[in-house]
Amino acid sequence: MIHTKKNQEMKVYGRHAAETLFKKRPEDLIRAYVTQSGIFEFRDLIRYCVDHKLAYHIVEREELDKLSKATHHEDILLVVKTKKIPTLKELLTSDGRSLIIALEEVENPHNLGAIMRSCAHFGVTGILYEAKVPVALTASAFRTSEGGAESVPAIHLANWNEVLDLARTKGYKTFATSSHEGTSLFKTKFPEKTILFLGAEGVGLSDKLTKKMDELVSIPGTGEVESLNVSNATTAILTEWYRQGL
């Protein structure tokens, strides 16, 4: 886990993740760790630390490996204030065309990071996810998102009861992917406000949730494989959703 001081701080590593965070919320920066080879690339960030009297440390790569607990930190690690997340009600009160991704038991931070990256690219309003721990706030999810985590809020949930009730009062229609049934993606018309449900790798969306959906969507393909993984399926659907809004 990356939380310290009662969840007030988090670690972020990776070039794009760090650069995007520095661009969007530099005021949340607490301290920085940079390797000797990263000094030039992150010179603006270091200059910001100097100007604002924030601690920065030039460290050996081995030390950064230990601090990040990873070897793909790309020469930078930031300790920052934990990103503020909107409430469920705030997320569902978005104006205009809106798509929210809802993930059931998607607990792999790399999958979630990849989904956040695609969601940022296509302009998704936000992500709701049910998981044992808030993996969207892990450093590995932030790095995999390549900066997308800064643009797309991800709300951690314990259950879906409040979501389904509140979503319908806010005018949202619920859709879910299905490998075996449902309307072809290319024949599906997404409404102004949509929540798209996707399930965990292998098992997919639970029957309990599937039965509560307004519509099921299938992704056309050759049939040579049973299904796409959750991040690829999300991207495929987002491409069509985005196209319909042009």
TORGULO-518275 format. One record per residue (C-alpha): residue in one letter; z, y, x. Coordinates in pm, whole numbers. Example, Ala and Ser with C-alpha at 12.3 -4.5 7.8 and 13.67 -1.06 7.14 Angstrom:
ATOM   r        w        v        u
ATOM   a      780     -450     1230
ATOM   s      714     -106     1367
//
This chain:
ATOM   r        w        v        u
ATOM   m        0        0        0
ATOM   i      -54      357      110
ATOM   h      217      539      -79
ATOM   t      512      709       89
ATOM   k      782      954      -13
ATOM   k      794      838     -374
ATOM   n      417      828     -413
ATOM   q      370     1192     -310
ATOM   e      148     1105      -13
ATOM   m     -145      878       53
ATOM   k     -369      788      346
ATOM   v     -746      832      347
ATOM   y     -975      709      622
ATOM   g    -1350      686      672
ATOM   r    -1590      969      756
ATOM   h    -1737     1036      411
ATOM   a    -1405      989      231
ATOM   a    -1228     1229      469
ATOM   e    -1507     1488      467
ATOM   t    -1529     1489       88
ATOM   l    -1154     1521       47
ATOM   f    -1144     1807      298
ATOM   k    -1426     1981      111
ATOM   k    -1278     1939     -237
ATOM   r     -904     1980     -180
ATOM   p     -817     2103      170
ATOM   e     -490     2243       36
ATOM   d     -366     1884       -7
ATOM   l     -403     1802      362
ATOM   i      -70     1722      532
ATOM   r     -171     1592      877
ATOM   a     -468     1436     1051
ATOM   y     -529     1167     1311
ATOM   v     -857     1176     1504
ATOM   t     -981      975     1802
ATOM   q    -1116     1146     2114
ATOM   s    -1471     1055     2013
ATOM   g    -1420     1208     1668
ATOM   i    -1305     1552     1783
ATOM   f    -1648     1715     1773
ATOM   e    -1750     1565     1439
ATOM   f    -1427     1672     1271
ATOM   r    -1390     2005     1453
ATOM   d    -1383     2210     1129
ATOM   l    -1100     1997      994
ATOM   i     -906     2032     1318
ATOM   r     -965     2408     1316
ATOM   y     -830     2418      960
ATOM   c     -517     2235     1075
ATOM   v     -469     2485     1358
ATOM   d     -522     2787     1132
ATOM   h     -283     2653      867
ATOM   k      -23     2519     1111
ATOM   l      -73     2159     1003
ATOM   a       -7     1871     1239
ATOM   y     -304     1691     1392
ATOM   h     -298     1414     1650
ATOM   i     -563     1299     1896
ATOM   v     -502      925     1926
ATOM   e     -656      619     2087
ATOM   r     -868      397     1866
ATOM   e     -611      116     1890
ATOM   e     -341      345     1752
ATOM   l     -566      451     1465
ATOM   d     -631       82     1393
ATOM   k     -257       35     1352
ATOM   l     -205      350     1145
ATOM   s     -489      268      906
ATOM   k     -441     -111      919
ATOM   a     -818     -129      948
ATOM   t    -1089     -121     1213
ATOM   h    -1352       65     1007
ATOM   h    -1168      399      989
ATOM   e    -1461      577     1159
ATOM   d    -1232      774     1392
ATOM   i    -1043      967     1122
ATOM   l     -732      921      911
ATOM   l     -578     1185      687
ATOM   v     -236     1194      527
ATOM   v     -271     1396      208
ATOM   k      -96     1470     -117
ATOM   t     -168     1200     -372
ATOM   k     -462     1293     -591
ATOM   k     -366     1423     -934
ATOM   i     -497     1201    -1214
ATOM   p     -560     1327    -1570
ATOM   t     -386     1166    -1864
ATOM   l     -572      924    -2089
ATOM   k     -585     1184    -2364
ATOM   e     -726     1446    -2128
ATOM   l     -996     1207    -2007
ATOM   l    -1099     1117    -2361
ATOM   t    -1120     1483    -2463
ATOM   s    -1426     1553    -2250
ATOM   d    -1690     1786    -2395
ATOM   g    -2054     1686    -2426
ATOM   r    -2213     1357    -2323
ATOM   s    -1957     1125    -2172
ATOM   l    -1937      774    -2029
ATOM   i    -1612      609    -1930
ATOM   i    -1603      279    -1740
ATOM   a    -1323       41    -1844
ATOM   l    -1240     -244    -1608
ATOM   e    -1030     -545    -1704
ATOM   e     -846     -710    -1412
ATOM   v    -1081     -569    -1148
ATOM   e     -827     -561     -867
ATOM   n    -1040     -579     -553
ATOM   p    -1029     -231     -392
ATOM   h    -1375     -278     -242
ATOM   n    -1526     -355     -582
ATOM   l    -1346      -61     -737
ATOM   g    -1451      165     -450
ATOM   a    -1815       61     -492
ATOM   i    -1791      131     -866
ATOM   m    -1640      476     -802
ATOM   r    -1929      552     -566
ATOM   s    -2188      462     -833
ATOM   c    -1995      649    -1101
ATOM   a    -1992      966     -890
ATOM   h    -2366      935     -827
ATOM   f    -2450      904    -1199
ATOM   g    -2197     1154    -1335
ATOM   v    -1952      924    -1511
ATOM   t    -1656     1100    -1673
ATOM   g    -1391      860    -1545
ATOM   i    -1266      507    -1498
ATOM   l     -992      316    -1677
ATOM   y     -870        0    -1512
ATOM   e     -613     -267    -1583
ATOM   a     -461     -416    -1268
ATOM   k     -128     -529    -1130
ATOM   v     -120     -236     -884
ATOM   p     -300      101     -877
ATOM   v     -571       -9     -632
ATOM   a     -784      301     -694
ATOM   l     -537      494     -480
ATOM   t     -564      264     -179
ATOM   a     -728      381      141
ATOM   s     -977       93      131
ATOM   a    -1096      192     -219
ATOM   f    -1134      554     -110
ATOM   r    -1332      456      200
ATOM   t    -1561      220        7
ATOM   s    -1627      493     -249
ATOM   e    -1780      709       29
ATOM   g    -1624     1020     -124
ATOM   g    -1688      920     -486
ATOM   a    -1317      877     -554
ATOM   e    -1278     1254     -529
ATOM   s    -1524     1314     -815
ATOM   v    -1431     1038    -1059
ATOM   p    -1071     1004    -1182
ATOM   a     -947      646    -1215
ATOM   i     -653      585    -1448
ATOM   h     -439      274    -1402
ATOM   l     -335      104    -1728
ATOM   a      -93     -167    -1833
ATOM   n     -284     -261    -2151
ATOM   w     -574     -153    -2370
ATOM   n     -404      -94    -2705
ATOM   e     -369      283    -2672
ATOM   v     -719      315    -2524
ATOM   l     -903      153    -2815
ATOM   d     -710      342    -3081
ATOM   l     -739      682    -2913
ATOM   a    -1103      633    -2813
ATOM   r    -1214      585    -3171
ATOM   t    -1030      895    -3287
ATOM   k    -1217     1089    -3015
ATOM   g    -1557      959    -3130
ATOM   y    -1620      699    -2860
ATOM   k    -1813      377    -2919
ATOM   t    -1721       71    -2715
ATOM   f    -1976     -143    -2531
ATOM   a    -1934     -447    -2309
ATOM   t    -2157     -654    -2084
ATOM   s    -2237    -1014    -2167
ATOM   s    -2429    -1272    -1965
ATOM   h    -2517    -1487    -2266
ATOM   e    -2562    -1258    -2566
ATOM   g    -2602     -898    -2668
ATOM   t    -2882     -643    -2688
ATOM   s    -3103     -601    -2383
ATOM   l    -2999     -303    -2173
ATOM   f    -3351     -164    -2207
ATOM   k    -3327     -171    -2587
ATOM   t    -2977      -26    -2603
ATOM   k    -2930      335    -2710
ATOM   f    -2608      478    -2572
ATOM   p    -2431      727    -2801
ATOM   e    -2302     1068    -2698
ATOM   k    -1962      922    -2613
ATOM   t    -1947      569    -2469
ATOM   i    -1684      345    -2314
ATOM   l    -1833       56    -2119
ATOM   f    -1605     -244    -2065
ATOM   l    -1656     -487    -1776
ATOM   g    -1444     -784    -1675
ATOM   a    -1325     -938    -1352
ATOM   e    -1543    -1144    -1118
ATOM   g    -1617    -1491    -1251
ATOM   v    -1427    -1483    -1579
ATOM   g    -1578    -1166    -1722
ATOM   l    -1429     -972    -2010
ATOM   s    -1163    -1155    -2211
ATOM   d    -1249    -1284    -2559
ATOM   k     -971    -1068    -2699
ATOM   l    -1139     -750    -2580
ATOM   t    -1495     -869    -2639
ATOM   k    -1425     -920    -3009
ATOM   k    -1316     -556    -3040
ATOM   m    -1639     -409    -2900
ATOM   d    -1888     -217    -3112
ATOM   e    -2183     -363    -2921
ATOM   l    -2261     -614    -2643
ATOM   v    -2521     -542    -2375
ATOM   s    -2705     -789    -2152
ATOM   i    -2885     -705    -1829
ATOM   p    -3233     -863    -1825
ATOM   g    -3323    -1070    -1519
ATOM   t    -3485    -1388    -1396
ATOM   g    -3196    -1614    -1492
ATOM   e    -3185    -1757    -1139
ATOM   v    -2820    -1653    -1115
ATOM   e    -2564    -1655    -1395
ATOM   s    -2465    -1290    -1358
ATOM   l    -2431     -991    -1128
ATOM   n    -2104     -901     -965
ATOM   v    -1910     -629    -1142
ATOM   s    -2011     -341     -914
ATOM   n    -2381     -431     -929
ATOM   a    -2369     -476    -1307
ATOM   t    -2205     -136    -1341
ATOM   t    -2475       30    -1131
ATOM   a    -2756     -136    -1327
ATOM   i    -2619       -7    -1657
ATOM   l    -2543      339    -1519
ATOM   t    -2904      374    -1412
ATOM   e    -3022      328    -1773
ATOM   w    -2745      543    -1919
ATOM   y    -2836      825    -1682
ATOM   r    -3209      791    -1761
ATOM   q    -3139      828    -2133
ATOM   g    -2965     1159    -2071
ATOM   l    -3258     1318    -1888
//
